[in-house]
Amino acid sequence: MLTPLDLHGKKFDKEFRGYNSKDVDEFFAQVVKDFERLYQDNIELKEALERASTKLEYFEQMEATMHNTLAIAQETAEEVKQSGKKQVELMTKESEIERQKLLTETENSCRKMTTDTENYCKKVTAETETKCSQMIADAEKKVRTAEAAYQEQVKQANTHRNHMRTLLEGQLELMRKAEKENF
């Protein structure tokens, strides 16, 4: 490809009856000037095209990277979702196992407490019945002793009364005799 310098440095041989050299030189100068401008524009356009191509390539790579990133993010999100779902299921199962374990422990503890309470109640009831039976027996013994003492006192009172009656009757008889003798 010709450059503006090639055109600028180009010389033609002169021949007899040729073109007006001044017009050719002026025209040729105009062509060189226009060619320089076009050549420079072409270089600038190529550079602009290259920059645009570089940017396009960069943006295409960025787009590809973004698509890959988006795909990876979607896969990761799906994996996280599945992992979360599995963790929830696992936690639910573990919670159910723990709940069942606590329920069993609570039931066993309640049964033991009920058994212990029943045994304690039976023991207290037996001890209470034994003490009550002993207290009743002691009270009955005291009642019998008190009755015997009462009967003894009644007997003694009757004996004493009879004795007093006999004495009084004797005294009364003596008084009657003395009265009869005095009158």
Sequence and secondary structure as in RCSB ss.txt:
>XXXX:A:sequence
MLTPLDLHGKKFDKEFRGYNSKDVDEFFAQVVKDFERLYQDNIELKEALERASTKLEYFEQMEATMHNTLAIAQE
TAEEVKQSGKKQVELMTKESEIERQKLLTETENSCRKMTTDTENYCKKVTAETETKCSQMIADAEKKVRTAEAAY
QEQVKQANTHRNHMRTLLEGQLELMRKAEKENF
>XXXX:A:secstr
   HHHHHH      TT   HHHHHHHHHHHHHHHHHHHHHHHHHHHHHHHHHHHHHHHHHHHHHHHHHHHHHHH
HHHHHHHHHHHHHHHHHHHHHHHHHHHHHHHHHHHHHHHHHHHHHHHHHHHHHHHHHHHHHHHHHHHHHHHHHHH
HHHHHHHHHHHHHHHHHHHHHHHHHHHHHHHH 
